[in-house]
Amino acid sequence: MSGNVMFRWFLQAFFLISIFCSGCAFIPRDVNIDTIESSIAYPRESLSSQYYINFEPLKDLRPDKNKLGVGRNKLMMVTTFVTVTGNVKSLFEKIVKQNFAAAGLGPGPSPFTVKTELIQAYTDLPGPNDVYVQIKLSLTIVNSETNIPLFHKILKGYEAVPVAQLSNISHEQAFIGASNQISEQVFDVASRIRQTIENNGQRSIQAKPTPPVRQPTPQSGTGSGFFVSKMGHVITNAHVVQNCKKITIGDNANKQVPAELINTDRSNDLALLKLSTLEMASAESKSLIQKLSIVVVPLASKGLLRSNDVKLGEKVLVAGYPFGDRFSNTIKVTSGIVSATRGAGDDSGQFQLDAAVQPGNSGGPIYDRSGNIVGIVVARLNKQMFKSENVNFGIKASSVRQFLNSSGFPSKKSEQTEEKSTEQLAEIAKNQALMVMCLQ
């Protein structure tokens, strides 16, 4: 084969690849562990351990320790060149140990041993506009004397984000998201092991008393939520009430009553709360609760959640308590349209909207023009990272209804059709939305 023929063949091949890989960036990508570690959610300081537990060194089973493996080999030219700088093994050892410490299980001699194996950490592009990272971590609890497994689970973290061309942002953010999911699951396992130890009376592994330490001043965060039952049940985002020592709910920051966490769905970022007392609720809120249905169906007699999902371009109103009480101690509303019927990473359980959303809006209701709730505020795009305004996301009403059904609250669909003014919608929101406060 002559040189000219070879050159023509190369050009044709490159042209075909360019067609099928439109928008791909043929450059090395890098995930810097040292840069992103501060963004990964695991306890940075161990709490005072009440029990001991053994930790074996984490085993890194990945074939190539310096790269994120290729997932389904869809776009080899992009995914093959994603390298990792920093110690991945050390990072996940910290995530495991710190979450166990946060659950009251510190390192030391114990009848139980924790064995961890990092099985996979790979990337792929599920579509031309997204990139994802998936991480798999094996977590096993064994009897320290007999080495017999007592508990085993494969923890999976998956995060998809929009592609950021000519930058490492996408892969770093996807890695952070997947690692955060692993961290949450490790804490859940550690809490269950702690409960098992307490139930079995394993006082022989109780840690030595630690000297008293000066506790940091408790910090509080705020979010939003809304009533879903006459018994005082409230729905919000799971991340709003995550790791809270105390949860309170009220009409504003000065009128708060204790609430307890009933159920969570972390995959959809939903949480169900219940007010401990309604004595401090406003007259309007009490009136709303009294109007909610009686026995079988605990939702409002006319329903709260719309039967069909949002439509592209329809007008919506967002209600909640952005920034808590920093600017004013009252509910706030913003309006906009549905920008997309799917969320980030092509998530079919969410939708995109352009109504202004700020920290503190999370968990608040999203209304259509007739006053039906069509979703719950869940997130906003990082403006510093993507330089975009009003790219926000909501959880669809169908996902919320499914969560309520699984929590024992079968939902009656809301099918109000008469359009209301913005003032009327705001009045409805005042009677339904609540400020949720988390004391950490």
C-alpha positions as CSV (number, residue, x, y, z in Angstrom):
1,M,0.0,0.0,0.0
2,S,1.5,3.3,-1.1
3,G,2.0,6.3,1.2
4,N,-0.7,8.3,-0.5
5,V,-3.3,5.5,-0.1
6,M,-2.4,5.2,3.5
7,F,-2.8,8.9,4.1
8,R,-6.2,8.9,2.3
9,W,-7.3,5.9,4.4
10,F,-6.2,7.8,7.6
11,L,-8.2,10.9,6.6
12,Q,-11.3,8.8,5.9
13,A,-11.0,7.0,9.2
14,F,-10.6,10.3,11.1
15,F,-13.6,11.8,9.3
16,L,-15.8,8.8,10.3
17,I,-14.6,9.0,13.9
18,S,-15.4,12.7,14.0
19,I,-18.9,12.0,12.8
20,F,-19.7,9.3,15.3
21,C,-17.9,11.1,18.2
22,S,-19.3,14.6,17.6
23,G,-18.3,17.0,20.4
24,C,-15.6,14.7,21.9
25,A,-12.5,16.3,23.3
26,F,-9.4,14.3,22.3
27,I,-7.3,15.5,25.2
28,P,-6.1,13.8,28.4
29,R,-8.5,14.2,31.3
30,D,-7.3,14.2,34.9
31,V,-9.0,13.6,38.3
32,N,-6.9,15.2,41.0
33,I,-7.7,13.5,44.3
34,D,-5.8,16.1,46.3
35,T,-8.0,18.9,44.7
36,I,-11.4,17.3,45.1
37,E,-11.0,15.5,48.5
38,S,-12.3,18.5,50.4
39,S,-15.6,18.3,48.3
40,I,-16.2,14.7,49.3
41,A,-18.7,14.3,52.2
42,Y,-17.2,12.2,54.9
43,P,-16.5,13.2,58.5
44,R,-13.2,15.0,58.7
45,E,-12.8,14.5,62.4
46,S,-13.6,11.3,64.2
47,L,-16.2,11.4,66.9
48,S,-15.5,10.0,70.3
49,S,-15.6,6.2,69.7
50,Q,-17.8,4.1,72.0
51,Y,-16.8,0.8,70.6
52,Y,-13.7,-0.8,68.9
53,I,-13.6,-2.4,65.5
54,N,-10.7,-3.8,63.4
55,F,-9.9,-2.5,60.0
56,E,-7.9,-4.4,57.5
57,P,-6.0,-2.4,54.9
58,L,-8.2,-1.6,51.8
59,K,-7.4,-3.8,48.8
60,D,-7.3,-2.0,45.5
61,L,-8.4,-4.5,42.9
62,R,-8.5,-2.1,39.9
63,P,-6.3,-3.4,37.1
64,D,-4.8,0.1,36.4
65,K,-4.3,2.1,39.6
66,N,-3.5,5.3,37.7
67,K,-6.5,5.5,35.4
68,L,-10.3,5.5,35.6
69,G,-11.2,2.3,33.7
70,V,-13.2,2.4,30.6
71,G,-16.9,1.5,31.1
72,R,-18.7,0.2,28.0
73,N,-16.0,1.3,25.6
74,K,-18.4,3.6,23.8
75,L,-15.9,6.4,23.2
76,M,-12.4,5.0,23.7
77,M,-10.6,8.1,22.6
78,V,-12.1,10.1,25.5
79,T,-12.4,7.7,28.3
80,T,-9.0,5.9,27.9
81,F,-7.1,9.1,28.7
82,V,-8.8,9.8,32.1
83,T,-6.0,9.5,34.6
84,V,-6.1,9.8,38.4
85,T,-3.5,11.8,40.4
86,G,-3.3,11.2,44.1
87,N,-3.9,8.1,46.3
88,V,-7.3,6.7,45.6
89,K,-6.7,3.8,48.0
90,S,-6.0,6.2,50.8
91,L,-9.1,8.3,50.1
92,F,-11.5,5.3,50.4
93,E,-9.7,4.1,53.5
94,K,-10.4,7.5,55.0
95,I,-14.1,7.4,53.9
96,V,-14.6,4.0,55.5
97,K,-12.8,4.7,58.8
98,Q,-14.2,8.2,59.3
99,N,-17.8,7.0,58.7
100,F,-17.4,4.2,61.1
101,A,-15.9,6.6,63.6
102,A,-18.8,8.9,63.1
103,A,-21.1,6.0,64.0
104,G,-19.1,5.4,67.2
105,L,-16.9,2.6,66.0
106,G,-13.2,3.5,66.3
107,P,-10.1,1.3,65.4
108,G,-9.0,-1.2,68.1
109,P,-9.1,-4.8,69.2
110,S,-12.6,-6.2,68.5
111,P,-14.5,-9.4,67.7
112,F,-15.4,-7.8,64.4
113,T,-13.1,-6.9,61.5
114,V,-13.9,-4.7,58.5
115,K,-12.6,-5.8,55.1
116,T,-12.8,-3.4,52.1
117,E,-12.0,-3.9,48.5
118,L,-12.1,-1.2,45.8
119,I,-13.4,-3.2,42.9
120,Q,-14.0,-0.7,40.2
121,A,-13.7,3.0,39.4
122,Y,-14.5,3.7,35.7
123,T,-15.9,6.3,33.5
124,D,-18.0,6.5,30.3
125,L,-20.1,8.7,28.2
126,P,-23.8,7.5,28.2
127,G,-24.6,10.2,25.6
128,P,-22.9,13.0,23.6
129,N,-23.6,15.5,26.4
130,D,-22.9,13.6,29.6
131,V,-20.1,11.8,31.4
132,Y,-20.4,9.5,34.3
133,V,-18.2,7.8,36.9
134,Q,-19.2,4.6,38.7
135,I,-17.4,3.2,41.8
136,K,-17.9,-0.2,43.4
137,L,-16.6,-0.9,46.9
138,S,-16.9,-4.3,48.6
139,L,-17.6,-4.0,52.4
140,T,-17.4,-7.2,54.5
141,I,-17.7,-7.6,58.3
142,V,-16.1,-10.9,59.6
143,N,-15.7,-12.6,62.9
144,S,-12.1,-11.7,63.9
145,E,-11.4,-15.2,65.4
146,T,-13.1,-17.5,62.8
147,N,-12.9,-15.1,59.8
148,I,-16.5,-16.1,59.0
149,P,-18.4,-13.4,57.1
150,L,-21.2,-11.8,59.2
151,F,-22.2,-9.1,56.7
152,H,-21.3,-8.4,53.0
153,K,-22.5,-5.8,50.6
154,I,-21.3,-4.3,47.3
155,L,-21.6,-0.5,47.6
156,K,-22.2,1.4,44.3
157,G,-21.8,5.0,43.6
158,Y,-22.9,6.5,40.2
159,E,-22.9,10.1,39.1
160,A,-23.5,11.6,35.7
161,V,-22.8,15.3,34.8
162,P,-22.9,17.4,31.7
163,V,-19.7,17.3,29.6
164,A,-17.4,20.3,30.0
165,Q,-15.3,20.5,26.9
166,L,-11.5,21.0,27.2
167,S,-11.7,20.7,31.0
168,N,-11.4,18.1,33.8
169,I,-14.4,19.5,35.6
170,S,-16.9,16.9,34.4
171,H,-14.9,13.9,35.5
172,E,-13.9,15.5,38.9
173,Q,-17.5,16.3,39.7
174,A,-18.7,12.9,38.6
175,F,-16.0,11.3,40.9
176,I,-17.1,13.5,43.8
177,G,-20.8,12.6,43.4
178,A,-20.1,8.9,43.1
179,S,-17.7,9.0,46.2
180,N,-20.4,10.9,48.2
181,Q,-22.9,8.1,47.5
182,I,-20.3,5.5,48.7
183,S,-19.7,7.6,51.8
184,E,-23.4,7.7,52.7
185,Q,-23.8,3.9,52.3
186,V,-20.7,3.2,54.4
187,F,-22.2,5.3,57.2
188,D,-25.5,3.4,56.9
189,V,-23.6,0.1,57.3
190,A,-21.6,1.3,60.2
191,S,-24.8,2.5,62.0
192,R,-26.3,-1.0,61.5
193,I,-23.2,-2.7,62.9
194,R,-23.2,-0.3,65.9
195,Q,-26.9,-1.2,66.5
196,T,-26.1,-4.9,66.3
197,I,-23.3,-4.5,68.8
198,E,-25.6,-2.6,71.2
199,N,-28.4,-5.1,70.8
200,N,-26.1,-8.0,71.5
201,G,-24.6,-6.4,74.6
202,Q,-21.0,-6.4,73.4
203,R,-19.7,-4.4,76.3
204,S,-16.4,-6.3,76.1
205,I,-15.4,-4.2,73.1
206,Q,-16.4,-0.9,74.6
207,A,-13.7,1.7,74.1
208,K,-11.8,3.3,76.9
209,P,-13.3,6.6,78.2
210,T,-11.9,9.6,76.4
211,P,-11.1,12.8,78.1
212,P,-13.8,15.5,77.6
213,V,-13.1,17.7,74.7
214,R,-14.4,21.2,73.8
215,Q,-17.3,20.7,71.5
216,P,-17.7,23.1,68.5
217,T,-20.7,25.4,68.5
218,P,-23.6,23.6,66.8
219,Q,-24.3,24.8,63.3
220,S,-27.7,24.9,61.7
221,G,-28.8,24.7,58.1
222,T,-32.2,25.4,56.6
223,G,-34.3,24.0,53.8
224,S,-38.0,23.9,52.9
225,G,-40.8,21.4,52.9
226,F,-44.6,21.1,52.9
227,F,-47.4,19.3,54.6
228,V,-48.7,16.0,53.2
229,S,-51.0,14.7,55.9
230,K,-53.4,15.9,58.6
231,M,-51.2,14.2,61.2
232,G,-48.4,16.7,60.6
233,H,-46.3,14.8,58.1
234,V,-44.0,16.9,56.0
235,I,-41.9,16.0,52.9
236,T,-38.5,17.6,52.1
237,N,-35.1,16.6,50.5
238,A,-33.0,13.9,52.2
239,H,-29.9,16.1,52.0
240,V,-31.7,18.9,54.0
241,V,-32.0,16.6,57.0
242,Q,-28.8,14.5,56.6
243,N,-26.7,14.1,59.7
244,C,-28.9,16.3,61.8
245,K,-28.8,15.9,65.6
246,K,-32.1,17.8,65.8
247,I,-34.8,18.7,63.2
248,T,-37.3,21.4,63.6
249,I,-40.1,22.7,61.3
250,G,-42.2,25.9,61.4
251,D,-43.7,28.8,59.6
252,N,-40.5,30.8,60.1
253,A,-37.2,30.7,62.0
254,N,-38.8,32.0,65.2
255,K,-41.7,29.5,65.2
256,Q,-40.2,26.1,65.1
257,V,-41.4,22.8,66.6
258,P,-39.4,19.5,66.8
259,A,-39.9,16.9,64.1
260,E,-38.7,13.3,63.7
261,L,-37.4,11.6,60.6
262,I,-39.8,8.9,59.4
263,N,-38.3,7.6,56.1
264,T,-35.7,8.6,53.5
265,D,-35.1,7.7,49.9
266,R,-31.5,8.9,49.2
267,S,-31.5,7.7,45.6
268,N,-34.3,10.3,44.9
269,D,-33.2,12.7,47.6
270,L,-36.6,12.6,49.5
271,A,-37.3,12.5,53.2
272,L,-40.6,12.2,55.2
273,L,-40.8,14.0,58.6
274,K,-43.5,14.2,61.3
275,L,-44.1,17.2,63.6
276,S,-43.9,16.3,67.2
277,T,-46.5,19.0,68.1
278,L,-48.7,21.5,66.2
279,E,-49.1,23.9,69.1
280,M,-46.9,26.6,67.6
281,A,-48.1,26.2,64.0
282,S,-50.0,29.2,62.6
283,A,-53.8,29.3,62.5
284,E,-53.6,29.0,58.7
285,S,-51.4,25.9,58.8
286,K,-53.7,24.3,61.5
287,S,-56.6,25.1,59.3
288,L,-54.9,23.4,56.3
289,I,-54.1,20.3,58.3
290,Q,-57.7,20.0,59.6
291,K,-58.9,20.0,56.0
292,L,-56.7,17.2,55.0
293,S,-58.4,13.9,54.4
294,I,-59.5,11.7,57.3
295,V,-58.6,8.1,57.5
296,V,-57.7,6.0,54.4
297,V,-56.1,8.6,52.2
298,P,-54.0,11.0,54.3
299,L,-53.5,13.6,51.6
300,A,-55.7,16.5,51.0
301,S,-59.3,15.7,49.9
302,K,-58.7,17.3,46.5
303,G,-55.1,15.9,46.4
304,L,-51.8,17.7,46.4
305,L,-49.7,16.1,43.7
306,R,-50.7,16.5,40.0
307,S,-51.5,13.2,38.2
308,N,-49.4,13.9,35.1
309,D,-45.8,15.0,34.9
310,V,-44.6,18.4,33.9
311,K,-44.8,19.6,30.3
312,L,-42.0,21.3,28.4
313,G,-42.5,25.1,28.6
314,E,-45.3,25.2,31.1
315,K,-45.3,27.9,33.8
316,V,-44.4,27.0,37.4
317,L,-44.0,28.8,40.8
318,V,-41.4,27.8,43.3
319,A,-42.0,28.4,47.1
320,G,-39.7,28.1,50.0
321,Y,-37.3,29.8,52.4
322,P,-34.1,30.6,50.5
323,F,-31.2,31.7,52.7
324,G,-33.3,30.9,55.8
325,D,-33.9,34.1,57.7
326,R,-30.8,36.1,56.5
327,F,-32.8,38.5,54.4
328,S,-36.4,38.2,55.8
329,N,-38.2,35.7,58.0
330,T,-41.0,35.0,55.5
331,I,-41.8,32.6,52.7
332,K,-40.5,33.6,49.2
333,V,-41.8,32.7,45.7
334,T,-40.3,32.8,42.2
335,S,-41.8,31.9,38.9
336,G,-40.4,30.4,35.7
337,I,-41.0,27.7,33.1
338,V,-40.1,24.0,32.7
339,S,-36.9,24.2,30.6
340,A,-36.5,20.4,30.2
341,T,-38.6,17.3,31.2
342,R,-35.5,15.5,32.4
343,G,-32.9,16.3,35.0
344,A,-29.1,16.2,35.0
345,G,-27.6,13.1,33.5
346,D,-30.9,12.5,31.6
347,D,-32.6,11.6,34.9
348,S,-36.2,10.8,34.1
349,G,-37.3,11.3,37.7
350,Q,-36.4,15.0,37.6
351,F,-37.0,18.1,35.4
352,Q,-35.2,21.3,34.8
353,L,-36.7,24.8,35.5
354,D,-35.5,28.4,35.2
355,A,-37.3,29.8,38.2
356,A,-34.7,31.3,40.6
357,V,-33.6,28.7,43.2
358,Q,-31.2,29.5,46.1
359,P,-29.7,27.6,49.1
360,G,-32.7,27.0,51.4
361,N,-35.2,26.3,48.6
362,S,-34.4,22.6,48.7
363,G,-37.4,20.5,49.5
364,G,-39.9,23.3,48.7
365,P,-43.0,22.7,46.5
366,I,-43.2,23.6,42.8
367,Y,-46.7,24.5,41.6
368,D,-48.4,24.7,38.2
369,R,-50.8,27.5,37.3
370,S,-53.7,25.7,38.9
371,G,-52.1,25.2,42.3
372,N,-51.3,21.5,41.8
373,I,-47.9,20.5,43.1
374,V,-45.8,19.2,40.2
375,G,-42.5,18.7,41.9
376,I,-40.0,19.4,44.7
377,V,-37.0,21.6,44.4
378,V,-33.8,19.5,44.6
379,A,-30.8,21.3,43.3
380,R,-29.3,24.2,41.3
381,L,-26.4,24.1,38.9
382,N,-23.1,25.3,40.3
383,K,-22.8,28.8,38.8
384,Q,-19.1,29.1,39.4
385,M,-18.4,25.9,37.6
386,F,-20.8,26.2,34.6
387,K,-21.3,29.9,34.3
388,S,-25.0,29.4,33.8
389,E,-27.9,31.3,35.4
390,N,-31.2,29.8,36.6
391,V,-30.4,26.2,35.6
392,N,-32.3,24.4,38.5
393,F,-33.9,21.0,39.0
394,G,-37.0,19.5,40.6
395,I,-38.1,16.0,41.5
396,K,-41.2,15.0,39.6
397,A,-44.5,14.5,41.4
398,S,-44.6,10.9,40.2
399,S,-41.4,10.2,42.0
400,V,-42.7,11.9,45.1
401,R,-46.0,10.0,45.0
402,Q,-44.1,6.7,44.7
403,F,-42.1,7.5,47.8
404,L,-45.2,8.5,49.8
405,N,-46.9,5.2,48.7
406,S,-43.9,3.2,49.9
407,S,-44.0,5.1,53.2
408,G,-47.6,4.1,53.8
409,F,-49.2,7.3,52.5
410,P,-51.2,6.4,49.4
411,S,-51.6,9.7,47.5
412,K,-54.7,11.0,45.9
413,K,-54.0,12.8,42.6
414,S,-54.7,16.5,42.3
415,E,-56.5,17.5,39.1
416,Q,-57.3,21.2,39.6
417,T,-57.7,22.8,36.2
418,E,-58.8,26.4,37.0
419,E,-55.8,28.7,36.5
420,K,-55.0,31.0,39.4
421,S,-53.1,34.3,39.7
422,T,-49.6,34.5,41.1
423,E,-51.1,36.1,44.2
424,Q,-53.5,33.2,44.7
425,L,-50.7,30.6,44.2
426,A,-48.5,32.5,46.7
427,E,-51.4,32.3,49.3
428,I,-51.6,28.6,48.8
429,A,-47.9,28.2,49.3
430,K,-48.1,30.2,52.5
431,N,-50.4,27.7,53.9
432,Q,-48.5,24.6,52.8
433,A,-44.7,25.4,52.7
434,L,-42.6,25.2,55.8
435,M,-39.0,26.1,56.9
436,V,-37.0,23.0,57.9
437,M,-34.0,23.6,60.2
438,C,-31.2,21.1,60.8
439,L,-29.1,21.4,63.9
440,Q,-25.7,19.7,63.5
